[in-house]
Amino acid sequence: MPYLILPSHRLHYQVENTATDRPWLVFCNSLGTDLSMWEPQVASLARHFRILRYDRRGHGLSTAPSTGCTLDELGNDLLQLLDALGIERTHFCGLSIGGLIGQWLGINAAKRIDKIVVAATAPKIGTAEAWSGRVDLVRSQGLKALLPGTRERWFSPEFAATAPVTVNHFLKVFEATSVDAYVGCCIALSNADLGDQIGQIPNQLLAIAGTSDSVCPPEDVNQLSLKVPAGQYCSLPGRHLVSTESAQAFNKLLVDFFGADCA
């Protein structure tokens, strides 16, 4: 399994399609998931792109320092991975905290990124009080205590009833996530607020919302798109993990947005 070894941690990653004539597309996972969350997208898009997926620090097979992290550090993790793989420029797709990293890249490293897709995200996700309460609960009871609420936030009852294997996979990955890494990302989310900066993003950006997402409601996602000069907005049926719940429609949006690169 390929890893990028950094001074304080390692990043696990996977590359699909090594055809040098195809553009790059990076996928960044959400909080409490791993790179497997993008399987439906890889199956649909790998013929068009060289795809890079990675486990954000402390998730999946990646490790994390015990000191926690910031959004700047999470963004720089990806830039170091791009440098190590010799990727000068890439499209990007991220969900939730992954989408927040996409916004950070548009602000701080726009020349390294082509088009940006951000899903189920916002310039600021949640409140400091809510994240503090979640951190306290996880530290005292572990991630298992969050399973019922996570299931409800991530998936609609209709999807959970028709795709139990998929839902159970996500919940197993969630429960296996490092508590310290999860807490570190919660703190990063608590402190992250890009609201005053997203107007600086020069990239074309597509913001996708789940119509019944309570974590990042459609109105918040739409407001994000309106503040980015080249922003677009679309909503799809589903809750927070809309890329899974409406996978086929999500993939079509990506193909249409990336346009000629999918020819």
VEXGU-482245 format. One record per residue (C-alpha): residue number from 1; residue in one letter; x, y, z. Coordinates in Angstrom, 3 decimals, always signed. Example, Ala and Ser with C-alpha at 12.3 -4.5 7.8 and 13.67 -1.06 7.14 Angstrom:
+-----+--------+----------+----------+----------+
| num | residu |        u |        v |        w |
+-----+--------+----------+----------+----------+
|   1 |      a |  +12.300 |   -4.500 |   +7.800 |
|   2 |      s |  +13.670 |   -1.060 |   +7.140 |
+-----+--------+----------+----------+----------+
end
This chain:
+-----+--------+----------+----------+----------+
| num | residu |        u |        v |        w |
+-----+--------+----------+----------+----------+
|   1 |      m |   +0.000 |   +0.000 |   +0.000 |
|   2 |      p |   +1.431 |   +3.405 |   -0.930 |
|   3 |      y |   +2.133 |   +5.958 |   +1.787 |
|   4 |      l |   +3.608 |   +9.419 |   +1.923 |
|   5 |      i |   +5.801 |   +9.559 |   +5.030 |
|   6 |      l |   +5.800 |  +13.016 |   +6.624 |
|   7 |      p |   +7.724 |  +14.091 |   +9.742 |
|   8 |      s |   +4.780 |  +13.680 |  +12.136 |
|   9 |      h |   +2.449 |  +11.275 |  +10.323 |
|  10 |      r |   +1.844 |   +9.271 |   +7.165 |
|  11 |      l |   -0.786 |   +9.600 |   +4.437 |
|  12 |      h |   -2.245 |   +6.550 |   +2.741 |
|  13 |      y |   -3.307 |   +7.069 |   -0.855 |
|  14 |      q |   -4.439 |   +5.211 |   -3.977 |
|  15 |      v |   -4.114 |   +6.081 |   -7.655 |
|  16 |      e |   -6.481 |   +4.746 |  -10.312 |
|  17 |      n |   -5.720 |   +5.018 |  -14.043 |
|  18 |      t |   -2.099 |   +5.851 |  -14.809 |
|  19 |      a |   -2.698 |   +7.016 |  -18.395 |
|  20 |      t |   -0.464 |  +10.067 |  -18.747 |
|  21 |      d |   -2.779 |  +11.737 |  -21.272 |
|  22 |      r |   -5.615 |  +12.050 |  -18.746 |
|  23 |      p |   -6.052 |  +14.958 |  -16.281 |
|  24 |      w |   -5.846 |  +14.425 |  -12.528 |
|  25 |      l |   -8.815 |  +14.397 |  -10.142 |
|  26 |      v |   -8.380 |  +14.285 |   -6.361 |
|  27 |      f |  -11.047 |  +13.083 |   -3.924 |
|  28 |      c |  -10.962 |  +14.077 |   -0.236 |
|  29 |      n |  -13.072 |  +12.221 |   +2.328 |
|  30 |      s |  -15.412 |  +13.525 |   +5.019 |
|  31 |      l |  -15.048 |  +13.336 |   +8.793 |
|  32 |      g |  -15.082 |   +9.755 |  +10.078 |
|  33 |      t |  -14.816 |   +8.103 |   +6.652 |
|  34 |      d |  -11.960 |   +6.844 |   +4.495 |
|  35 |      l |  -11.110 |   +6.853 |   +0.802 |
|  36 |      s |  -13.526 |   +3.978 |   +0.175 |
|  37 |      m |  -16.400 |   +6.489 |   +0.323 |
|  38 |      w |  -15.555 |   +7.445 |   -3.262 |
|  39 |      e |  -15.926 |   +3.966 |   -4.795 |
|  40 |      p |  -19.041 |   +4.933 |   -6.826 |
|  41 |      q |  -17.216 |   +7.956 |   -8.236 |
|  42 |      v |  -14.082 |   +5.984 |   -9.130 |
|  43 |      a |  -16.144 |   +3.338 |  -10.908 |
|  44 |      s |  -17.761 |   +6.034 |  -13.052 |
|  45 |      l |  -14.880 |   +8.468 |  -13.624 |
|  46 |      a |  -11.662 |   +6.427 |  -13.687 |
|  47 |      r |  -11.807 |   +6.104 |  -17.468 |
|  48 |      h |  -11.687 |   +9.887 |  -17.771 |
|  49 |      f |   -9.144 |  +10.810 |  -15.092 |
|  50 |      r |   -6.067 |   +9.767 |  -13.239 |
|  51 |      i |   -7.729 |   +9.606 |   -9.840 |
|  52 |      l |   -5.947 |  +10.250 |   -6.553 |
|  53 |      r |   -7.763 |   +9.307 |   -3.363 |
|  54 |      y |   -6.199 |   +9.633 |   +0.064 |
|  55 |      d |   -7.150 |   +9.064 |   +3.673 |
|  56 |      r |   -7.045 |  +12.422 |   +5.397 |
|  57 |      r |   -4.715 |  +12.328 |   +8.400 |
|  58 |      g |   -5.928 |  +10.057 |  +11.177 |
|  59 |      h |   -8.534 |   +8.370 |   +8.969 |
|  60 |      g |   -8.397 |   +4.996 |   +7.269 |
|  61 |      l |   -4.772 |   +3.881 |   +7.061 |
|  62 |      s |   -3.320 |   +7.356 |   +7.574 |
|  63 |      t |   -1.901 |   +8.327 |  +10.940 |
|  64 |      a |   -2.026 |  +11.655 |  +12.754 |
|  65 |      p |   +0.088 |  +13.453 |  +15.359 |
|  66 |      s |   -1.419 |  +13.547 |  +18.839 |
|  67 |      t |   -1.303 |  +17.354 |  +18.883 |
|  68 |      g |   -4.460 |  +17.795 |  +16.784 |
|  69 |      c |   -4.592 |  +19.773 |  +13.555 |
|  70 |      t |   -5.726 |  +22.934 |  +11.796 |
|  71 |      l |   -7.357 |  +23.489 |   +8.422 |
|  72 |      d |   -4.066 |  +24.930 |   +7.168 |
|  73 |      e |   -2.298 |  +21.694 |   +8.093 |
|  74 |      l |   -4.957 |  +19.574 |   +6.408 |
|  75 |      g |   -4.648 |  +21.630 |   +3.228 |
|  76 |      n |   -0.874 |  +21.451 |   +3.271 |
|  77 |      d |   -1.028 |  +17.674 |   +3.688 |
|  78 |      l |   -2.598 |  +17.455 |   +0.244 |
|  79 |      l |   -0.151 |  +19.934 |   -1.286 |
|  80 |      q |   +2.741 |  +17.814 |   +0.016 |
|  81 |      l |   +1.117 |  +14.711 |   -1.470 |
|  82 |      l |   +0.717 |  +16.448 |   -4.839 |
|  83 |      d |   +4.370 |  +17.496 |   -4.726 |
|  84 |      a |   +5.514 |  +13.975 |   -3.865 |
|  85 |      l |   +3.570 |  +12.525 |   -6.812 |
|  86 |      g |   +4.671 |  +15.245 |   -9.230 |
|  87 |      i |   +1.120 |  +16.519 |   -9.758 |
|  88 |      e |   +1.343 |  +20.148 |  -10.810 |
|  89 |      r |   -2.383 |  +20.739 |  -11.292 |
|  90 |      t |   -5.547 |  +18.760 |  -10.585 |
|  91 |      h |   -9.308 |  +18.932 |  -10.343 |
|  92 |      f |  -10.632 |  +18.466 |   -6.807 |
|  93 |      c |  -13.737 |  +16.992 |   -5.190 |
|  94 |      g |  -14.329 |  +16.939 |   -1.431 |
|  95 |      l |  -17.282 |  +16.448 |   +0.887 |
|  96 |      s |  -17.927 |  +18.118 |   +4.264 |
|  97 |      i |  -14.486 |  +18.769 |   +5.816 |
|  98 |      g |  -13.115 |  +17.590 |   +2.468 |
|  99 |      g |  -15.109 |  +20.382 |   +0.844 |
| 100 |      l |  -13.727 |  +22.837 |   +3.370 |
| 101 |      i |  -10.239 |  +21.750 |   +2.314 |
| 102 |      g |  -11.294 |  +22.392 |   -1.289 |
| 103 |      q |  -12.279 |  +25.948 |   -0.370 |
| 104 |      w |   -8.934 |  +26.406 |   +1.412 |
| 105 |      l |   -7.110 |  +25.235 |   -1.710 |
| 106 |      g |   -9.010 |  +27.713 |   -3.876 |
| 107 |      i |   -7.990 |  +30.508 |   -1.526 |
| 108 |      n |   -4.394 |  +29.474 |   -0.855 |
| 109 |      a |   -3.270 |  +27.334 |   -3.800 |
| 110 |      a |   -5.524 |  +28.203 |   -6.739 |
| 111 |      k |   -2.718 |  +27.682 |   -9.269 |
| 112 |      r |   -2.425 |  +24.035 |   -8.243 |
| 113 |      i |   -6.150 |  +23.373 |   -8.647 |
| 114 |      d |   -8.313 |  +23.465 |  -11.765 |
| 115 |      k |  -12.059 |  +23.010 |  -11.165 |
| 116 |      i |  -13.372 |  +22.452 |   -7.628 |
| 117 |      v |  -16.388 |  +20.443 |   -6.504 |
| 118 |      v |  -17.454 |  +20.853 |   -2.889 |
| 119 |      a |  -20.358 |  +18.859 |   -1.485 |
| 120 |      a |  -22.317 |  +19.067 |   +1.759 |
| 121 |      t |  -20.057 |  +21.782 |   +3.089 |
| 122 |      a |  -19.899 |  +25.463 |   +4.021 |
| 123 |      p |  -17.259 |  +28.109 |   +4.783 |
| 124 |      k |  -17.975 |  +27.364 |   +8.444 |
| 125 |      i |  -19.525 |  +24.059 |   +9.461 |
| 126 |      g |  -21.436 |  +24.001 |  +12.743 |
| 127 |      t |  -20.730 |  +26.042 |  +15.856 |
| 128 |      a |  -17.891 |  +26.007 |  +18.358 |
| 129 |      e |  -20.347 |  +24.954 |  +21.070 |
| 130 |      a |  -21.617 |  +21.982 |  +19.044 |
| 131 |      w |  -18.113 |  +20.767 |  +18.219 |
| 132 |      s |  -17.035 |  +21.183 |  +21.847 |
| 133 |      g |  -19.962 |  +19.061 |  +22.993 |
| 134 |      r |  -19.120 |  +16.363 |  +20.465 |
| 135 |      v |  -15.468 |  +16.356 |  +21.526 |
| 136 |      d |  -16.446 |  +15.926 |  +25.170 |
| 137 |      l |  -18.774 |  +13.036 |  +24.315 |
| 138 |      v |  -16.180 |  +11.238 |  +22.175 |
| 139 |      r |  -13.463 |  +11.647 |  +24.776 |
| 140 |      s |  -15.687 |  +10.210 |  +27.497 |
| 141 |      q |  -17.581 |   +7.495 |  +25.595 |
| 142 |      g |  -15.747 |   +6.880 |  +22.318 |
| 143 |      l |  -17.064 |   +7.019 |  +18.775 |
| 144 |      k |  -19.596 |   +4.262 |  +19.374 |
| 145 |      a |  -21.717 |   +6.785 |  +21.272 |
| 146 |      l |  -22.110 |   +8.789 |  +18.069 |
| 147 |      l |  -23.245 |   +5.912 |  +15.845 |
| 148 |      p |  -27.050 |   +6.456 |  +16.031 |
| 149 |      g |  -26.769 |  +10.191 |  +15.393 |
| 150 |      t |  -24.202 |   +9.695 |  +12.656 |
| 151 |      r |  -26.441 |   +7.228 |  +10.835 |
| 152 |      e |  -29.309 |   +9.712 |  +10.994 |
| 153 |      r |  -27.216 |  +12.664 |   +9.825 |
| 154 |      w |  -25.548 |  +10.793 |   +6.996 |
| 155 |      f |  -28.381 |   +8.793 |   +5.418 |
| 156 |      s |  -32.107 |   +9.149 |   +4.918 |
| 157 |      p |  -34.292 |   +6.358 |   +6.332 |
| 158 |      e |  -35.258 |   +5.364 |   +2.790 |
| 159 |      f |  -31.640 |   +4.889 |   +1.724 |
| 160 |      a |  -30.720 |   +3.090 |   +4.940 |
| 161 |      a |  -33.571 |   +0.643 |   +4.348 |
| 162 |      t |  -32.612 |   -0.109 |   +0.752 |
| 163 |      a |  -28.796 |   -0.122 |   +1.129 |
| 164 |      p |  -28.039 |   -1.641 |   +4.568 |
| 165 |      v |  -24.687 |   -3.116 |   +3.478 |
| 166 |      t |  -23.438 |   +0.289 |   +2.356 |
| 167 |      v |  -24.664 |   +2.009 |   +5.512 |
| 168 |      n |  -23.112 |   -0.622 |   +7.767 |
| 169 |      h |  -19.790 |   -0.278 |   +5.945 |
| 170 |      f |  -19.714 |   +3.455 |   +6.573 |
| 171 |      l |  -20.588 |   +3.020 |  +10.240 |
| 172 |      k |  -17.851 |   +0.403 |  +10.712 |
| 173 |      v |  -15.297 |   +2.743 |   +9.174 |
| 174 |      f |  -16.565 |   +5.538 |  +11.393 |
| 175 |      e |  -16.276 |   +3.489 |  +14.589 |
| 176 |      a |  -12.747 |   +2.354 |  +13.638 |
| 177 |      t |  -11.503 |   +5.944 |  +13.236 |
| 178 |      s |   -8.867 |   +7.076 |  +15.727 |
| 179 |      v |  -10.531 |   +8.963 |  +18.582 |
| 180 |      d |   -7.588 |  +11.385 |  +18.831 |
| 181 |      a |   -7.667 |  +12.061 |  +15.086 |
| 182 |      y |  -11.438 |  +12.517 |  +15.107 |
| 183 |      v |  -11.183 |  +14.974 |  +17.987 |
| 184 |      g |   -8.365 |  +16.803 |  +16.218 |
| 185 |      c |  -10.493 |  +17.275 |  +13.102 |
| 186 |      c |  -13.459 |  +18.404 |  +15.220 |
| 187 |      i |  -11.239 |  +21.097 |  +16.718 |
| 188 |      a |  -10.051 |  +22.091 |  +13.240 |
| 189 |      l |  -13.686 |  +22.401 |  +12.137 |
| 190 |      s |  -14.547 |  +24.407 |  +15.228 |
| 191 |      n |  -11.826 |  +26.944 |  +14.411 |
| 192 |      a |  -12.245 |  +27.070 |  +10.628 |
| 193 |      d |  -14.188 |  +29.971 |   +9.115 |
| 194 |      l |  -13.505 |  +30.935 |   +5.493 |
| 195 |      g |  -16.540 |  +33.160 |   +5.089 |
| 196 |      d |  -14.528 |  +36.333 |   +4.554 |
| 197 |      q |  -12.158 |  +34.690 |   +2.070 |
| 198 |      i |  -14.146 |  +32.508 |   -0.324 |
| 199 |      g |  -14.842 |  +35.497 |   -2.563 |
| 200 |      q |  -11.143 |  +35.315 |   -3.471 |
| 201 |      i |  -11.487 |  +31.867 |   -5.102 |
| 202 |      p |  -10.823 |  +32.299 |   -8.857 |
| 203 |      n |  -11.542 |  +28.680 |   -9.804 |
| 204 |      q |  -14.783 |  +27.407 |  -11.272 |
| 205 |      l |  -16.559 |  +25.823 |   -8.329 |
| 206 |      l |  -19.596 |  +23.567 |   -8.119 |
| 207 |      a |  -21.329 |  +23.313 |   -4.736 |
| 208 |      i |  -23.625 |  +20.304 |   -4.279 |
| 209 |      a |  -26.125 |  +19.971 |   -1.433 |
| 210 |      g |  -28.196 |  +17.092 |   -0.127 |
| 211 |      t |  -31.793 |  +18.287 |   -0.048 |
| 212 |      s |  -32.374 |  +16.897 |   +3.468 |
| 213 |      d |  -28.894 |  +17.495 |   +4.893 |
| 214 |      s |  -29.162 |  +18.968 |   +8.395 |
| 215 |      v |  -25.381 |  +19.328 |   +8.819 |
| 216 |      c |  -24.886 |  +21.663 |   +5.853 |
| 217 |      p |  -28.406 |  +22.664 |   +4.720 |
| 218 |      p |  -28.989 |  +23.508 |   +1.060 |
| 219 |      e |  -29.328 |  +27.220 |   +1.802 |
| 220 |      d |  -25.827 |  +27.277 |   +3.329 |
| 221 |      v |  -24.330 |  +25.427 |   +0.371 |
| 222 |      n |  -26.084 |  +27.763 |   -2.056 |
| 223 |      q |  -24.764 |  +30.814 |   -0.206 |
| 224 |      l |  -21.265 |  +29.412 |   -0.583 |
| 225 |      s |  -21.707 |  +29.138 |   -4.353 |
| 226 |      l |  -23.058 |  +32.686 |   -4.575 |
| 227 |      k |  -19.985 |  +34.125 |   -2.841 |
| 228 |      v |  -17.536 |  +32.469 |   -5.237 |
| 229 |      p |  -17.316 |  +34.544 |   -8.453 |
| 230 |      a |  -17.399 |  +31.440 |  -10.691 |
| 231 |      g |  -19.610 |  +29.406 |   -8.389 |
| 232 |      q |  -22.481 |  +27.119 |   -9.366 |
| 233 |      y |  -25.012 |  +25.292 |   -7.208 |
| 234 |      c |  -27.055 |  +22.128 |   -7.449 |
| 235 |      s |  -28.960 |  +19.968 |   -4.956 |
| 236 |      l |  -29.626 |  +16.223 |   -5.015 |
| 237 |      p |  -31.840 |  +13.946 |   -2.924 |
| 238 |      g |  -30.145 |  +12.768 |   +0.240 |
| 239 |      r |  -28.641 |  +13.746 |   +3.537 |
| 240 |      h |  -25.021 |  +14.551 |   +4.374 |
| 241 |      l |  -23.331 |  +11.795 |   +2.350 |
| 242 |      v |  -25.093 |  +12.840 |   -0.824 |
| 243 |      s |  -22.292 |  +11.460 |   -3.021 |
| 244 |      t |  -23.303 |   +7.995 |   -1.821 |
| 245 |      e |  -27.059 |   +8.392 |   -1.512 |
| 246 |      s |  -27.427 |   +9.965 |   -4.975 |
| 247 |      a |  -24.271 |   +8.486 |   -6.472 |
| 248 |      q |  -25.436 |   +8.194 |  -10.086 |
| 249 |      a |  -26.778 |  +11.754 |  -10.236 |
| 250 |      f |  -23.706 |  +13.042 |   -8.359 |
| 251 |      n |  -21.418 |  +11.402 |  -10.920 |
| 252 |      k |  -23.358 |  +12.934 |  -13.796 |
| 253 |      l |  -22.955 |  +16.382 |  -12.245 |
| 254 |      l |  -19.195 |  +15.838 |  -12.079 |
| 255 |      v |  -19.016 |  +14.667 |  -15.691 |
| 256 |      d |  -21.033 |  +17.683 |  -16.874 |
| 257 |      f |  -18.999 |  +20.109 |  -14.752 |
| 258 |      f |  -15.606 |  +18.799 |  -15.843 |
| 259 |      g |  -16.826 |  +18.954 |  -19.427 |
| 260 |      a |  -14.188 |  +18.423 |  -22.119 |
| 261 |      d |  -11.921 |  +16.519 |  -19.718 |
| 262 |      c |  -14.514 |  +13.717 |  -19.739 |
| 263 |      a |  -14.473 |  +13.379 |  -23.521 |
+-----+--------+----------+----------+----------+
end
